[in-house]
Amino acid sequence: MRTLFTLFILLILQTNSWAADSNGLFAVRNAGMVTCETFVTEKKQRSEKFGLYMGWIDGYISAANQFTPETFDLIPWGNTVFLATLLENHCTKKPKQPFYVAVNKLVSAMMSQRLLTRSEMIETSYKKKKTYLYKAVLIDVQKHLKTLHLYDAKPEGQFNTDTRKALEKYQKNNSLAVTGLPDQLTLYKIFRAIKKGEMAK
């Protein structure tokens, strides 16, 4: 049974084929059945139903994490609130697309950035603001900042003064809010650049 479910998850994540029964149909539950247009409306209104979408996103990613080989976390740097914003941007362009398809496309687009094994969660703080992220993610951030000649120390996944100053320079150079922290928008920008670099190789 587990093997069959694993194959099903992989089918969803890696292809555009949705076949499950002999007619190519499978059941999608609750919030996954609505259109992108409905999701965008509920998000903008911050309706009571919007919480269902957030839960659906978390549930989808958690299940995919469990059944995708060599995976601890498919989207290790993005929190659910930020992922909902990315989905809103996508769904605004494709209002008639089913919500579950939009979530699948988001997860598929980030497969190459997934965290393969467990990593400890660390706290980063500066000026009474805090963020939390995996140590492995911070190491990737430091490596990227090093390629840009903004960070000179060894990438060890420790949030120190050198890392904060490098982030501030990066944020300033990219017209981002200068927080000195690996906030969601900064991480998004960095990991998009990393992905582009990987694709260019």
N, C-alpha and C positions, 0 to 999 in steps of 0.2 A: 504493500500500500504506500509506504514512504517513497519507494523508488518511483512509482507512478506519479506521485505528487511532485517529486523533484523534477521529473521530466516535464510536467505541466508548467511549473514555474519557469524552467529554462526556456520552454517554448514561448512563453509570454515575454520574457526578458530579451531574448535574442532574435526573435523573428517578428514579422508582421502578420503571421498566421495565427488565427484565434481558434483553430479547430480543436474540439474536445470530444464531440460525439460524431457519428457518421455524417451528420448534416453540417458539421463545422460550428456547432453551437455549444455554449456553456453558460452556466448561471453566474451572473454578477449580482452581488448583494448590496442592498441599501444605497449608500451615497454614491457608490461606483456607477450606478445606473443612470444618473442624471447627465444632462449635457453640460459642456463647459460654460455655456451661457448662464445656466442656473447657478453654477458654482461662483462665477464672477459676481452675479447679483447678490447672492447670499453673503459673500465676503465683503462687498462694499457696504451692505446694510448691517454687517456684524450681527446677523440674525441668530436666534437660538440654534437654528439648524447648522450654522457654520461649524460648530464644535464637532458635528458628525463627520464633516469632511476632514477635519484635522485628525480625528481618531482613525478614519479610514486610511489616510496617508500613512500614519504610524503603523497601523496593522499590516498594510500592504508591504511596507519596507521591512518590518520585523519578520514577516513570513518569508519574504525573498531572501533576507539575511540568513535565515535558518536553512533554506533549501538550495542556495546557490553555492556550488563547490568553491573551496578556497576563499571564503568570504566571512569576515567578522561584521563589517558594516559597509553597505553599498554606498552610502552618502555620509562619510565620516566627518565632514566639516560643516554640514548644513543642518540647522535646527528646523523644526516643523513650520514655524512661523515664516521663516525665510523661504522655505520650499513652497509654501502656499503663495507667496508673492511671485515666485518664478512661474508657478502654474497659472496664476492670474494673467501674467504677461502672455504666456502661450495661449491660454484659453480665449483671451480677447481677440486674438487673430484667427482662432478656429472655434467659433461659438457653438457650432453644431456637433463637434467631436464629443464622444462619450467621455466622461470624467476619468473612468478607469484607463482609457487609452492614453489620455494626457499624462496620467501618473506613470504609466508604463514607459512612455517615451522619455520622461524626465529621468527615471531610474536607468533606462538603457543608455541614455546619453552620458551618464556618470559612471558607467561600469568600469571604465579604465582607471578611475580614481578611487576605487573601493579599497577598504582596509582589509588586507588578507588575513591577518591574525590579530588577536586581542592586544590592545595597547592601553596603558594606564591613562586615566583622565587627570589632567592637571589644571590648576587654577592660574589665570593670569589676571593681575590687577594693577591699576594705576589711577591715581586721583579719585579714589573711592568708587571706581567702576571695575566690574569683574566680568570675565568671560571664562568659559571652560572648554577645553578641547583635548583631543587625544595627543599624547606626546609624539606619536608618529606623524601626526598632521603638522605639529609645530616644527618638527625636523624638516619636513618637506618645505615648509614656509621659509625656514632659515636657509635651506639649500637654494631656493629660488632667489632670495634676497642676496645671497652670496654671488650668484651668477650676474646679478645686476650691480655688483660692487658696492652694495649698501651694508653688507654684513661681513665682517672679517674673521670672526671667531669660528670655531669648529661647531657644526650643527649637531647639538647634543639633546635638543628638546627641552632646554631649560629656559624659562622666561626671565631674562636678565636685562640689565640696562642697555647692553649692546643690541639686543633684539628689539627692545622698545624704540630705541633711537632709529634703528633701521626701518622699522614699521612706520615711524613718523615721516621719515624721508620718502618712503614709498607712497604713503598716503598723500603727501604734499605733491609729489611728482605726478600723481594720477587724479588730482582734484577730488580726493576723498576727504571726509571729515577726519581731521588729525587727532586720533584718539590714542595712538601709541599702543593700541591693543589689536589682537587678531579678531576684529569684529566680523560679522557676517559679510558685509559688502566687500571688505578688504580680502577676506578669504575667497570669495567668489571671483574677484578680479585676479587674484594670484593663481587659483586653480584653473581658471580659463586660460591663462597664459601658459601654465604648465602643460595643459592638454594640447594647445596649439603647437607648443614646442615638440611634444611627443609625436604629433601627427606630421610634423615637418621632417622628421627623421627618416 
